[in-house]
Amino acid sequence: MVIVIDPYIAGLSGDMILSALVDLGANKNKILEGIQSSKKFLLDSTIKKIDFVKVNKHGIESTALILDIDEKVHERKGSEIKQAISKSANELGLSERTKIFVECCIDTLIEAESRIHGISIESVHFHEASSIDTLVDIIGVGIAIDDLGFFDDEIVSMPICVGGGTVTFSHGTMTNPASAVLEILKNSNLVIHGSNVKNELTTPTGACILVNLTNSPVKFYPLMKIESIGYGAGKNDFDNFSNVVKIVKGLKNDFESDSVIILETNVDDVSGEILGNLIEKIMNDGAKDASIYHGITKKGRPTNLVSIICDYTTMDRIIDTLITETGTLGIRVTSSDRIIVPRKTHAIKITLKNEIFDVRYKSSTFKGKSTFKIEFDDLKKIATHLNKSIKETELLIRKEIEG
């Protein structure tokens, strides 16, 4: 199964995620009972009312968390919140994976505050996050995830809308998103975007829950058969969109998908030797693939189209190599989704002619049929060593792998 968290329009907060999980089918009573059981670990905070109700958000029926609390404190140490969350997770008997998850959520929040203010983790004090609703959100999501068994599924996230304008809190007013949200998302792979809404659409608690649920961003929904959808409502109402986060559960097909960067440039004054060396250098730079195509351009000139497939992490390095080696004055950059047959990489040792060799190969399965391909560099090395043809050596290695 695949779980798509979709904060693309309305962003997300802790209570929106929790409400969406309830809307998706998490046991409401189990969550409410678990939260009520956990409130004793935060003194000077009282939950007067808590429930999940159906609401209509700009035409979308969704689930909202109703929480009425009485707080006698306005500041708590981060370690105090963490201790309450850890004790709650243990008392509720959450799975080990979920215990780790809830503790990582609060750790992420504490560490972000520590880096922002330049203080030790032990010295971190929460203001906005000091309320018991931080415990409610994190523990509630933990119970819901455990109940739904989501940690056995693939979880991905659409780009996160953070809104725009300014946000005012205990440290004054600053541009939105607030520093805590930026710090939490900084070292993740997840992608953010702003909007013309003059509100904070993604909260620190929502961000810390999300980054601990997934580090897999997607620009588009994966190929999937939709099974169920959960809509979690935020507190605010907006004129132009439904303030809900969507969580979609579906059955993924036999393929995997990802996004890649395609770099292209035309060169008409570079020798074949340079192009051959270029491909070798680009592959060493981390390209996924490199191709050169012959063609005709303006004024009947013969040209070579250099096409590189890479990702964001290697793109700049490869662009430097392209410009340095070819002297090109322009490179086209496009992003593309691709479908991938799932594969596994294996490294084994085999014995041929009483000698031991290291062999790498990739295996894949599609519609019940399994195939594998031997790494050509290993195949070539062994063939040369044994003084045999590539085809003959491949047959010998295949026989060993297939047993």
C-alpha positions as CSV (number, residue, x, y, z in Angstrom):
1,M,0.0,0.0,0.0
2,V,1.0,3.6,-0.4
3,I,0.0,6.6,1.7
4,V,0.0,10.1,0.2
5,I,-0.1,13.0,2.5
6,D,-1.3,16.0,0.6
7,P,-0.7,19.5,2.2
8,Y,-0.3,21.1,-1.2
9,I,-3.1,23.7,-0.8
10,A,-3.8,24.1,2.9
11,G,-0.6,23.1,4.6
12,L,-0.9,21.1,7.7
13,S,-0.9,21.2,11.5
14,G,-0.8,18.4,14.1
15,D,-4.5,18.4,14.7
16,M,-5.2,18.4,10.9
17,I,-3.0,15.3,10.5
18,L,-4.7,13.6,13.5
19,S,-8.2,14.5,12.2
20,A,-7.4,13.2,8.7
21,L,-6.3,9.9,10.2
22,V,-9.5,9.6,12.1
23,D,-11.4,10.4,8.9
24,L,-9.5,7.7,7.2
25,G,-10.6,5.1,9.7
26,A,-8.4,5.2,12.8
27,N,-10.3,4.2,15.9
28,K,-11.7,7.4,17.3
29,N,-12.5,6.0,20.8
30,K,-9.1,4.4,21.1
31,I,-7.4,7.8,20.4
32,L,-9.7,9.7,22.8
33,E,-9.2,7.2,25.6
34,G,-5.4,7.2,25.0
35,I,-5.2,11.0,25.1
36,Q,-7.3,11.2,28.3
37,S,-5.0,8.6,29.9
38,S,-2.0,10.7,29.0
39,K,-3.1,14.1,30.3
40,K,-1.9,13.3,33.8
41,F,1.7,13.4,32.7
42,L,1.4,17.2,32.1
43,L,0.6,18.9,35.4
44,D,-1.3,22.3,35.4
45,S,-3.1,21.4,32.2
46,T,-6.7,20.2,32.0
47,I,-8.6,18.8,29.0
48,K,-12.2,20.0,29.6
49,K,-13.5,18.6,26.3
50,I,-12.1,16.6,23.4
51,D,-13.8,15.0,20.5
52,F,-13.7,14.5,16.7
53,V,-16.6,15.9,14.8
54,K,-17.7,16.2,11.2
55,V,-17.5,19.8,9.7
56,N,-17.8,21.3,6.3
57,K,-14.8,23.2,5.0
58,H,-15.7,25.2,1.8
59,G,-17.8,22.3,0.5
60,I,-15.6,19.4,1.8
61,E,-17.0,17.3,4.6
62,S,-14.1,16.6,6.9
63,T,-13.2,15.7,10.4
64,A,-12.0,18.3,13.0
65,L,-10.5,18.0,16.5
66,I,-12.5,19.8,19.1
67,L,-10.2,20.5,22.0
68,D,-11.1,22.7,25.0
69,I,-8.2,23.0,27.5
70,D,-7.4,24.9,30.7
71,E,-3.7,25.9,31.0
72,K,-2.1,27.3,34.2
73,V,1.3,27.6,32.6
74,H,2.5,29.6,29.6
75,E,6.0,28.1,29.3
76,R,7.5,24.6,29.7
77,K,10.9,23.1,29.2
78,G,11.1,20.9,26.1
79,S,12.4,18.0,28.2
80,E,9.2,18.2,30.3
81,I,7.0,17.7,27.2
82,K,9.3,14.9,25.9
83,Q,9.1,13.1,29.3
84,A,5.2,13.3,29.2
85,I,5.2,11.9,25.7
86,S,7.6,9.1,26.5
87,K,5.6,8.1,29.6
88,S,2.4,8.2,27.7
89,A,3.8,6.0,24.9
90,N,5.0,3.4,27.4
91,E,1.7,3.4,29.4
92,L,-0.4,3.0,26.3
93,G,1.6,0.0,25.1
94,L,2.4,1.5,21.7
95,S,4.5,-0.5,19.3
96,E,8.3,0.0,19.5
97,R,8.3,1.6,16.1
98,T,5.6,4.1,17.2
99,K,7.3,4.8,20.5
100,I,10.4,5.8,18.5
101,F,8.2,7.9,16.2
102,V,6.5,10.0,18.9
103,E,9.8,10.6,20.7
104,C,11.5,11.6,17.4
105,C,8.7,14.1,16.8
106,I,9.3,16.0,20.0
107,D,13.0,15.7,19.6
108,T,12.7,17.3,16.2
109,L,10.8,20.2,17.7
110,I,13.3,20.6,20.6
111,E,16.4,20.4,18.3
112,A,14.9,23.0,16.0
113,E,14.4,25.5,18.8
114,S,17.9,24.7,20.1
115,R,19.5,25.6,16.7
116,I,17.3,28.7,16.2
117,H,18.2,30.2,19.6
118,G,21.7,28.9,19.9
119,I,21.1,27.2,23.2
120,S,21.6,23.7,24.5
121,I,18.8,21.1,24.1
122,E,18.5,21.0,27.9
123,S,17.8,24.7,28.0
124,V,15.0,24.8,25.4
125,H,11.8,26.3,26.6
126,F,8.5,26.1,24.7
127,H,6.0,28.9,24.5
128,E,3.4,28.2,21.8
129,A,4.3,24.4,21.9
130,S,4.1,24.3,25.7
131,S,0.4,23.6,25.6
132,I,-1.0,20.1,26.2
133,D,-2.2,20.2,22.6
134,T,1.4,19.3,21.5
135,L,1.1,16.1,23.5
136,V,-2.5,15.6,22.2
137,D,-1.3,15.9,18.5
138,I,1.8,13.7,18.8
139,I,0.4,11.0,21.0
140,G,-2.9,11.0,19.1
141,V,-1.1,10.6,15.7
142,G,1.0,7.8,17.2
143,I,-2.1,5.9,18.4
144,A,-3.8,6.4,15.0
145,I,-0.7,5.3,13.0
146,D,-0.4,2.2,15.2
147,D,-4.1,1.4,14.7
148,L,-4.0,1.8,10.9
149,G,-0.7,0.0,10.6
150,F,0.8,2.7,8.4
151,F,4.4,1.9,9.2
152,D,4.1,-1.2,7.1
153,D,3.2,1.0,4.1
154,E,5.1,3.4,1.9
155,I,4.4,7.0,2.9
156,V,5.0,10.0,0.6
157,S,4.3,13.7,0.8
158,M,3.2,16.2,-1.8
159,P,4.8,19.7,-1.6
160,I,3.9,21.6,1.5
161,C,2.1,24.9,1.4
162,V,3.4,27.2,4.1
163,G,1.2,30.2,3.3
164,G,2.6,33.8,3.2
165,G,2.5,37.1,5.0
166,T,3.8,37.3,8.6
167,V,3.4,35.3,11.8
168,T,3.4,36.8,15.3
169,F,4.3,34.7,18.3
170,S,6.3,35.0,21.6
171,H,9.5,36.2,19.9
172,G,7.7,38.9,17.9
173,T,6.7,39.2,14.2
174,M,8.5,37.6,11.3
175,T,7.9,36.6,7.8
176,N,6.0,33.3,7.3
177,P,7.1,30.5,7.4
178,A,8.4,30.9,11.0
179,S,12.0,29.8,11.7
180,A,10.9,26.6,13.5
181,V,9.1,25.3,10.4
182,L,12.1,26.1,8.2
183,E,14.5,24.5,10.6
184,I,12.4,21.4,10.9
185,L,12.2,20.9,7.2
186,K,15.7,22.1,6.4
187,N,17.5,18.7,6.4
188,S,14.6,16.7,4.9
189,N,14.0,16.0,1.3
190,L,10.5,17.4,1.6
191,V,9.5,20.4,-0.6
192,I,7.7,23.6,0.4
193,H,6.0,26.4,-1.5
194,G,4.3,29.6,-0.5
195,S,1.0,31.1,-1.5
196,N,-0.8,34.5,-1.4
197,V,-2.7,33.5,1.8
198,K,-1.6,35.8,4.6
199,N,-1.6,33.1,7.2
200,E,0.6,30.4,8.7
201,L,-0.6,27.3,7.0
202,T,2.0,24.8,8.3
203,T,2.8,24.8,12.0
204,P,5.9,23.5,13.7
205,T,4.0,20.6,15.2
206,G,2.6,19.6,11.9
207,A,6.0,19.8,10.3
208,C,7.8,17.7,12.9
209,I,5.1,15.0,12.6
210,L,5.4,15.0,8.8
211,V,9.2,14.7,8.6
212,N,9.1,11.8,11.0
213,L,6.4,10.0,9.0
214,T,8.2,10.4,5.6
215,N,11.2,11.7,3.9
216,S,9.9,10.9,0.4
217,P,8.6,13.9,-1.6
218,V,6.5,13.5,-4.8
219,K,5.4,16.2,-7.2
220,F,2.4,14.1,-8.4
221,Y,0.3,11.3,-7.0
222,P,1.9,7.9,-7.8
223,L,0.2,5.4,-9.9
224,M,-2.3,3.9,-7.5
225,K,-5.8,2.5,-7.0
226,I,-7.5,4.7,-4.4
227,E,-8.8,2.8,-1.4
228,S,-9.7,5.5,1.1
229,I,-9.4,9.2,1.7
230,G,-9.2,11.2,4.9
231,Y,-9.8,14.9,5.2
232,G,-8.5,16.7,8.3
233,A,-9.9,20.2,8.9
234,G,-7.9,23.1,10.2
235,K,-9.3,25.7,12.5
236,N,-9.5,28.7,10.1
237,D,-11.9,29.2,7.2
238,F,-10.7,30.7,3.8
239,D,-12.7,32.1,1.0
240,N,-10.9,30.4,-1.9
241,F,-10.0,26.9,-0.7
242,S,-10.9,24.2,1.7
243,N,-8.7,24.3,4.8
244,V,-8.1,20.5,4.9
245,V,-5.1,18.2,4.6
246,K,-5.8,15.1,2.6
247,I,-4.4,11.7,3.4
248,V,-5.0,9.1,0.6
249,K,-4.5,5.4,1.0
250,G,-4.2,3.3,-2.2
251,L,-2.9,0.2,-3.8
252,K,0.3,0.8,-5.7
253,N,0.9,-1.1,-8.9
254,D,4.0,-3.2,-9.7
255,F,6.0,-0.1,-10.7
256,E,7.9,2.4,-8.6
257,S,8.1,6.1,-9.7
258,D,10.4,9.0,-9.0
259,S,11.4,12.3,-10.6
260,V,14.6,13.0,-12.4
261,I,16.4,16.0,-14.0
262,I,17.2,15.9,-17.7
263,L,20.1,18.1,-18.9
264,E,20.5,18.6,-22.7
265,T,22.9,20.6,-24.8
266,N,23.9,20.7,-28.5
267,V,27.5,20.7,-29.4
268,D,28.8,20.9,-32.9
269,D,32.5,21.6,-32.4
270,V,33.7,18.9,-30.1
271,S,35.6,15.8,-31.1
272,G,34.5,12.2,-30.5
273,E,37.4,11.7,-28.1
274,I,36.2,14.6,-25.9
275,L,32.6,13.3,-26.0
276,G,33.7,9.8,-25.0
277,N,35.7,11.2,-22.1
278,L,32.7,13.5,-21.2
279,I,30.4,10.5,-20.7
280,E,32.9,8.8,-18.4
281,K,33.4,12.0,-16.3
282,I,29.6,12.6,-16.1
283,M,28.9,9.1,-14.9
284,N,31.6,9.5,-12.3
285,D,29.9,12.7,-11.2
286,G,26.8,10.7,-10.3
287,A,24.7,10.8,-13.4
288,K,22.0,8.1,-13.7
289,D,22.6,7.8,-17.5
290,A,24.2,9.7,-20.4
291,S,23.5,9.5,-24.1
292,I,24.8,11.3,-27.2
293,Y,22.6,11.5,-30.4
294,H,23.7,12.7,-33.8
295,G,21.6,15.2,-35.7
296,I,21.3,18.2,-38.0
297,T,20.7,21.7,-36.7
298,K,20.4,25.1,-38.3
299,K,22.2,25.8,-41.6
300,G,22.6,22.1,-42.1
301,R,25.2,21.7,-39.5
302,P,25.9,18.2,-38.0
303,T,25.6,18.2,-34.2
304,N,25.7,16.0,-31.2
305,L,22.9,16.2,-28.6
306,V,24.2,15.4,-25.2
307,S,21.4,14.2,-22.9
308,I,22.0,13.4,-19.2
309,I,19.7,12.0,-16.6
310,C,20.5,12.9,-13.0
311,D,18.9,14.2,-9.8
312,Y,18.9,17.4,-7.8
313,T,21.9,16.4,-5.7
314,T,24.2,15.9,-8.7
315,M,22.8,18.4,-11.1
316,D,25.2,21.3,-10.3
317,R,28.3,19.1,-10.4
318,I,27.3,17.7,-13.8
319,I,26.5,21.1,-15.2
320,D,30.0,22.3,-14.3
321,T,31.5,19.3,-16.1
322,L,29.3,19.8,-19.2
323,I,30.4,23.5,-19.5
324,T,34.0,22.8,-18.7
325,E,34.5,19.9,-21.1
326,T,32.4,21.1,-24.1
327,G,32.5,24.8,-23.8
328,T,28.7,24.9,-24.3
329,L,27.0,28.3,-23.7
330,G,23.6,26.9,-22.6
331,I,22.0,23.8,-21.0
332,R,18.3,22.9,-21.1
333,V,17.0,21.7,-17.7
334,T,13.7,19.8,-17.4
335,S,12.2,17.6,-14.7
336,S,10.5,14.3,-15.6
337,D,8.6,11.6,-13.8
338,R,9.6,8.1,-14.6
339,I,8.3,4.6,-14.0
340,I,10.7,2.1,-12.6
341,V,10.4,-1.7,-12.3
342,P,11.4,-2.5,-8.7
343,R,14.9,-4.0,-8.6
344,K,17.4,-5.3,-6.0
345,T,21.2,-5.1,-6.1
346,H,23.1,-8.2,-5.1
347,A,26.8,-8.8,-4.4
348,I,28.0,-12.4,-4.2
349,K,31.1,-14.5,-4.5
350,I,31.2,-17.4,-7.1
351,T,33.8,-20.0,-7.9
352,L,34.9,-20.5,-11.5
353,K,37.9,-22.7,-12.5
354,N,38.8,-23.0,-8.9
355,E,39.0,-19.2,-8.5
356,I,36.8,-16.9,-6.5
357,F,35.3,-13.8,-8.1
358,D,33.1,-11.0,-6.8
359,V,29.9,-10.5,-8.9
360,R,27.3,-7.8,-8.7
361,Y,23.9,-8.2,-10.4
362,K,20.4,-6.6,-10.4
363,S,17.3,-8.7,-10.1
364,S,13.7,-7.6,-10.8
365,T,10.2,-9.3,-10.8
366,F,7.3,-8.2,-12.9
367,K,4.0,-10.1,-13.2
368,G,5.5,-13.1,-11.5
369,K,8.5,-13.4,-13.8
370,S,11.9,-12.8,-12.3
371,T,15.0,-11.7,-14.3
372,F,18.5,-10.6,-13.4
373,K,21.3,-8.8,-15.2
374,I,25.0,-9.1,-14.3
375,E,27.1,-6.0,-13.9
376,F,29.0,-5.7,-17.2
377,D,32.2,-4.4,-15.6
378,D,32.3,-7.6,-13.4
379,L,31.5,-9.7,-16.4
380,K,34.2,-8.1,-18.5
381,K,36.8,-8.4,-15.8
382,I,36.1,-12.1,-15.2
383,A,36.0,-12.9,-19.0
384,T,39.4,-11.3,-19.4
385,H,40.9,-13.1,-16.5
386,L,39.6,-16.5,-17.7
387,N,40.4,-15.7,-21.3
388,K,36.9,-16.5,-22.4
389,S,34.3,-14.6,-24.5
390,I,31.7,-12.4,-22.8
391,K,28.9,-14.7,-23.8
392,E,30.6,-17.8,-22.5
393,T,31.5,-16.2,-19.2
394,E,27.9,-14.9,-18.8
395,L,26.5,-18.4,-19.2
396,L,28.9,-19.7,-16.5
397,I,28.0,-16.9,-14.1
398,R,24.3,-17.3,-14.7
399,K,24.5,-21.0,-14.0
400,E,26.2,-20.2,-10.6
401,I,23.6,-17.6,-9.7
402,E,20.6,-19.7,-10.6
403,G,22.1,-22.6,-8.7
